[in-house]
Amino acid sequence: MTRLAIIGLGLMGGSIALALKQKSFDGHIIGYDAQAASLQAAIASHSIHEATSDMGTAVQKADVIIIAAPLTAYSTVFSIICSHLQPSAILTDVGSAKTSVIHLAQQALGDAFSRFVPGHPIAGMEKSGIQAANPHLFQDKLVVLTPAVQTDKEAIKIVTQLWEKLGACVEQMDARLHDKILAATSHLPQMLAYTYLQTLRTSQEFPQLLKYTGSGFKDFTRIAASNPALWAGIALNNRDALLQELHQFRQHLDELIENLSTENDQALQSSFTTAQLAHEKSRN
Amino acid sequence: MTRLAIIGLGLMGGSIALALKQKSFDGHIIGYDAQAASLQAAIASHSIHEATSDMGTAVQKADVIIIAAPLTAYSTVFSIICSHLQPSAILTDVGSAKTSVIHLAQQALGDAFSRFVPGHPIAGMEKSGIQAANPHLFQDKLVVLTPAVQTDKEAIKIVTQLWEKLGACVEQMDARLHDKILAATSHLPQMLAYTYLQTLRTSQEFPQLLKYTGSGFKDFTRIAASNPALWAGIALNNRDALLQELHQFRQHLDELIENLSTENDQALQSSFTTAQLAHEKSRN
């Protein structure tokens, strides 16, 4: 029987526990969280068998450990894990940035690094915390694993099967490429939504102007409801790739400002059309 | 019996016609469009009584004229209207920018300018054209009228009643304030969505990276499906207010880049929190 520890019972950890229960996982699930309320919620939903607020206890009992903590907590998490880890235990995580996580793991885990399978489910929402957990969160979603050259093949297989059990499709990718792609498809839009709302907030007409928003505004800003601390952690952990995207964006923004200033109708239409066609491609 | 002319049977004009029909408007509706297919679609839906591809014909028969053409066509539309207008006819429009429209109308309409009631329904969608028209588009939506000092009170009353009949709430506002607010709540996010997709389009990983997008991406980019020519017209017609918003945004973007470059966790969290709280306010 697999003994599975989930480190962190937020949206991700809580959803993994609920999905395992829903898919009739036949192992034993130990949930760790620093907050008693999260542990209680997981116990109340019968999605974990055992709850502990001591990470070491959870880790030392486990064959498979899923790190579902915020990226900013990883360095603490790895240091506790490495002193309680069973010799053959397998580790994985759900962090949105992978190069920095691999770097940390390599430094902290020693020999156990080869049994760490870095992972990232492309699934989430603007809500956070176990109250937003959902057993269907990973159904038909993509989970990207970014193993290093030394990562144990058997460990990759076990983690892959675990995600597949939860309804996800699993794909392997180079960690750097993952970080570059996610910077463009996820981290950049998150930064833009935040920055847009900051701009709105500093307007003289705030908050009166909120009355004059439509459905476009609502959808465009939905992700700005996301947890600021979590996202500061993601941004910092994928700093280089994200900065590159931000600079690219700023260059296009400067072109737009220039074209609008000079009333270059043709250039505006042409760039909007490029964008519209790219959007169309994303809908296929 | 009111004789109403709708100039332009796109999403807006087509929806007005459908809504009037649904609300059992007892007047006579004349639809104008340059495209035969749009006229045919309006006739086929029985939402207009008469179709014409000659704008002058539509105008000279009408007591009330609704301009529902793209902003870029306004200068042509006004010049045709002013040579066919009945002496007591009332005019209104649905354009997303108002200062520039008022300026044009003032130059083109002469005495008739006092019977022009500039208007803007805060309702729309990323789709355009009569095939996207919807009789419920204005239900419980806000319509902002931006009359000038010389605008006839009776004309304002008639246009107000017309929109209220279609289910909308009507409010009056200074045209400059309207343009400033809409630049912030609607035109800026549209520019950002387009610019974001342009950035994505120029990535080396395009289009492969589209596979790694989630529901956040989908909502954030929905408005990028909007018509490029229409939006170039809106941007140019609200150039000054929009440029101001773009510069404000750019300043906040530069701060973000700076904070991320220097790994200023606290500053990042603080600005994301400002944004999250502003977003929360928009959901109330």
Interface residues (C-beta under 8 A of the other chain):
Chain A: T72 I122 A123 G124 M125 E126 K141 L142 V144 L177 K180 I181 L182 A184 T185 S186 L188 P189 Q190 M191 L192 A193 Y194 T195 Y196 L197 Q198 T199 L200 R201 T202 S203 E205 F206 P207 Q208 L209 L210 K211 Y212 T213 G214 S215 G216 F217 K218 D219 F220 T221 R222 I223 A224 A225 S226 N227 P228 A229 W231 A232 A235 L236 R239 L242 L243 E245 L246 H247 Q248 F249 R250 H252 L253 D254 L256 I257 L260 S261 E263 D265 L268 Q269 S271 F272 T273 T274 A275 Q276 L277 A278 H279 E280 K281 S282 R283
Chain B: T72 I122 A123 G124 M125 E126 K141 L142 V144 L177 K180 I181 L182 A184 T185 S186 L188 P189 Q190 M191 L192 A193 Y194 T195 Y196 L197 Q198 T199 L200 R201 T202 S203 E205 F206 P207 Q208 L209 L210 K211 Y212 T213 G214 S215 G216 F217 K218 D219 F220 T221 R222 I223 A224 A225 S226 N227 P228 A229 W231 A232 A235 L236 R239 L242 L243 E245 L246 H247 Q248 F249 R250 H252 L253 D254 L256 I257 L260 S261 E263 D265 L268 Q269 S271 F272 T273 T274 A275 Q276 L277 A278 H279 E280 K281 S282 R283
